[in-house]
């Protein structure tokens, strides 16, 4: 699942923002909007974007990146590694 924490203007997103995000990126997994702004303070307290986490089936964070330094290749490698581990 992916969570949209800001809309295009930096404001609190709504369900339509999540749908636009998913459609624009061709995502086939659930994408939700943090409509009450409760997600961001926990997962991105310094308000640095983008933020990405890989969470396994047990709810354990297996990888995280703030600021997008590793890019999509690094993120893909982490997801594939989690899938190979059965996570």
N, C-alpha and C positions, 0 to 999 in steps of 0.2 A: 504494500500500500504506500502511496505517496501522499503527503500533506502539503497543501498550498497555504503558506502563512501570510502572504501579501498578494494584493491584486496588482495590476499593472501600474497603479499610481502610488503604491507603498501603503495603501490602506488595508483594513481588514477585509479578507475575501469573502465571497458568498459561494453558494453551490454552482452558480453559473461560471465563476472564475475557475473552479476546479474542473468543470466540464471543458472549458476552453483550453486549459492547460493539458488535459489528457488528450483531447482531440488534436491539438497542435503538435504534440510530440508523438502521436500515434500509440499512446500507451494502452495496454490491454488489461492492466491491473487496476484495482481501486485507487482513486484519487479523491481525497476529501478536502474540504476547506476548514480552516481553523476559525470558524465564525465567531467564537467568543474570545479569541486571542489567548487561550489558555495553553496552547502547545508551544508557542515561540519562547516564552520566558524559561521553560524547562529545557528545551532542546537547543536553543540558540540565545542564551542570556546576554551575549555581547552584541546581538543584532547584526551579525556579520552574515552576508548572503553571497553566494549560495551556501546552503548547508545540506549535507547528504549523510545518511546513515544506512548501514546494512543491518537489519535485524533478523535473527534466525527464527525458526518456527517456535522456539521456546521463549521468544521475547527478549533474547539477549542481544545487545548491540555487539556485533562482531567487527565493525569498522565504522569510522566516522571521519568526515572531512569538513572543515569550515573554511570558506573562502575560495573553494574550487581549484586549489593548487594542483591536484593530481589530474584533473580533467576526466572526461568520459571514459578514456581507456583504463585509467586506474579504477574507476567505479565499476566498469564492466568486469575487470579482473577480480575484484572483490566479490561481486555477485556470483560469478562463475565458481570461484573458490568455495563460497558458502554452499552453492548447489552441489558441488563435488563432495563436500563433507556431509551431505545429507541434511544440511541445515535448511 
